[in-house]
Amino acid sequence: MRPVSSLHGPGAVIERLFLGDWAARLATPPARAAALLVAVVLAAFLGYKAVGNQITETNLLHEDRVSLALYLDGAAAKPFAYRLLTPALVRAAEALGAPALLRALPGPLAERLPGWCAAATSVPAPTCDNIAAYVAVAGGQFFVFLLLMHAICLRLFGNPLVALFGLGFAFFGVNAVLLQRLSHVYDFGAMMMVALLLLCLQRRWAVAFTLLLPLAFLTKETLILYAGGFFLVNLGRMEIGRNLGLFLLQLASFVVIHGLVRAHFADNPGLGHEYYLPLQIHYFTEQITISALIQITVALVLVFHRFGEKDKMLRRVSIVILPWFVLFLIGGVEKELRVVFEVLPIVLLLTIDSLVRLVPGPPAPSALPG
């Protein structure tokens, strides 16, 4: 590793913060506790901001076919009806009195809630209690997502400052997608479940991963792709028979549970999947601009810079991006960037790794072996 004194000016300041004495000082238990407190407070504030932007800046409460009211009534069109976890949590939060609690809280949240309720123009329109319960659930999901990203970064890099940077970078990455004006009620839940699955893989919690996976694909059915990531990540670090057995159990649970879900909602309107491949081909061959091409290129460089040196778990689980991209081409509307939420935690972690390598200079060592 390059000595701290080898850089000058702003580079030296950055290197001292991330790789110098500060890293050692922040490794003490009191400093870690203080950094965790900062992370919790920051995650709570950014969770509030993310939900506010999702409500005011996207189609969340405006699009009829994915009305929150339809989700809660079980009448959403297919395939959206299959995404059960977030609507179930919203119903539970409403039954437990979350709307009254939010209205009683001092501060900007209670003040902004009436305006958020008035923003619902979908038909059928959700009630204000529906929206308040959704705010509680989505805010909680995003809060947990950010803390999970913080925890993963802390394990990958062993530096609380990098972990806090990762938390903030995760918010800005998600917020940039939200400001493209598209989002659905299950988006924050999907990111939270992916981050939780990634933490299980990093900590080698194989049974916990297997138990959580049904909740993940009940959030969005395509998260079953992470079963393949599980199998690949555990090749060589788990006995092959156990790895294969857990992988097959994960697939079997999907077949049974998702089959029951599809049967339950068989009479709902809509199709089992959406098909937009011709629109995607038209966009990439006839509409893409040089600006969009440059942005895509820069993003790919940031994600895959020095890929072979990144954490082994991240490298192996990133295989999920390939089938996801195929599904995106088939079932995503052109420029529908919000579908990246299914793999965004992986993309963000790979990018954070690249930035830690590019900005201070030396390669970023993983805190723990992959």
Rosetta blueprint (number, residue, H / E / L):
1 M L
2 R L
3 P L
4 V H
5 S H
6 S H
7 L L
8 H L
9 G L
10 P H
11 G H
12 A H
13 V H
14 I H
15 E H
16 R H
17 L H
18 F H
19 L H
20 G L
21 D H
22 W H
23 A H
24 A H
25 R H
26 L L
27 A L
28 T L
29 P H
30 P H
31 A H
32 R H
33 A H
34 A H
35 A H
36 L H
37 L H
38 V H
39 A H
40 V H
41 V H
42 L H
43 A H
44 A H
45 F H
46 L H
47 G H
48 Y H
49 K H
50 A H
51 V H
52 G H
53 N H
54 Q H
55 I H
56 T H
57 E H
58 T L
59 N L
60 L L
61 L L
62 H L
63 E L
64 D H
65 R H
66 V H
67 S L
68 L H
69 A H
70 L H
71 Y H
72 L H
73 D H
74 G L
75 A L
76 A L
77 A L
78 K E
79 P L
80 F H
81 A H
82 Y H
83 R L
84 L L
85 L H
86 T H
87 P H
88 A H
89 L H
90 V H
91 R H
92 A H
93 A H
94 E H
95 A H
96 L L
97 G L
98 A H
99 P H
100 A H
101 L H
102 L H
103 R H
104 A H
105 L L
106 P L
107 G L
108 P H
109 L H
110 A H
111 E H
112 R H
113 L H
114 P H
115 G H
116 W H
117 C H
118 A H
119 A L
120 A L
121 T L
122 S L
123 V L
124 P L
125 A L
126 P L
127 T L
128 C H
129 D H
130 N H
131 I H
132 A H
133 A H
134 Y H
135 V H
136 A H
137 V H
138 A H
139 G H
140 G H
141 Q H
142 F H
143 F H
144 V H
145 F H
146 L H
147 L H
148 L H
149 M H
150 H H
151 A H
152 I H
153 C H
154 L H
155 R H
156 L H
157 F H
158 G L
159 N L
160 P H
161 L H
162 V H
163 A H
164 L H
165 F H
166 G H
167 L H
168 G H
169 F H
170 A H
171 F H
172 F H
173 G H
174 V H
175 N H
176 A H
177 V H
178 L H
179 L L
180 Q L
181 R L
182 L L
183 S L
184 H L
185 V L
186 Y L
187 D H
188 F H
189 G H
190 A H
191 M H
192 M H
193 M H
194 V H
195 A H
196 L H
197 L H
198 L H
199 L H
200 C H
201 L H
202 Q H
203 R H
204 R L
205 W L
206 A H
207 V H
208 A H
209 F H
210 T H
211 L H
212 L H
213 L H
214 P H
215 L H
216 A H
217 F H
218 L H
219 T H
220 K L
221 E H
222 T H
223 L H
224 I H
225 L H
226 Y H
227 A H
228 G H
229 G H
230 F H
231 F H
232 L H
233 V H
234 N L
235 L E
236 G L
237 R L
238 M E
239 E L
240 I H
241 G H
242 R H
243 N H
244 L H
245 G H
246 L H
247 F H
248 L H
249 L H
250 Q H
251 L H
252 A H
253 S H
254 F H
255 V H
256 V H
257 I H
258 H H
259 G H
260 L H
261 V H
262 R H
263 A H
264 H H
265 F L
266 A L
267 D L
268 N L
269 P L
270 G E
271 L L
272 G L
273 H L
274 E L
275 Y L
276 Y L
277 L H
278 P H
279 L H
280 Q H
281 I H
282 H H
283 Y H
284 F H
285 T H
286 E H
287 Q H
288 I L
289 T L
290 I H
291 S H
292 A H
293 L H
294 I H
295 Q H
296 I H
297 T H
298 V H
299 A H
300 L H
301 V H
302 L H
303 V H
304 F H
305 H L
306 R L
307 F H
308 G H
309 E H
310 K L
311 D L
312 K H
313 M H
314 L H
315 R H
316 R H
317 V H
318 S H
319 I H
320 V H
321 I H
322 L H
323 P H
324 W H
325 F H
326 V H
327 L H
328 F H
329 L H
330 I H
331 G H
332 G L
333 V L
334 E L
335 K L
336 E L
337 L H
338 R H
339 V H
340 V H
341 F H
342 E H
343 V L
344 L H
345 P H
346 I H
347 V H
348 L H
349 L H
350 L H
351 T H
352 I H
353 D H
354 S H
355 L H
356 V H
357 R H
358 L H
359 V L
360 P L
361 G L
362 P L
363 P L
364 A L
365 P L
366 S L
367 A L
368 L L
369 P L
370 G L
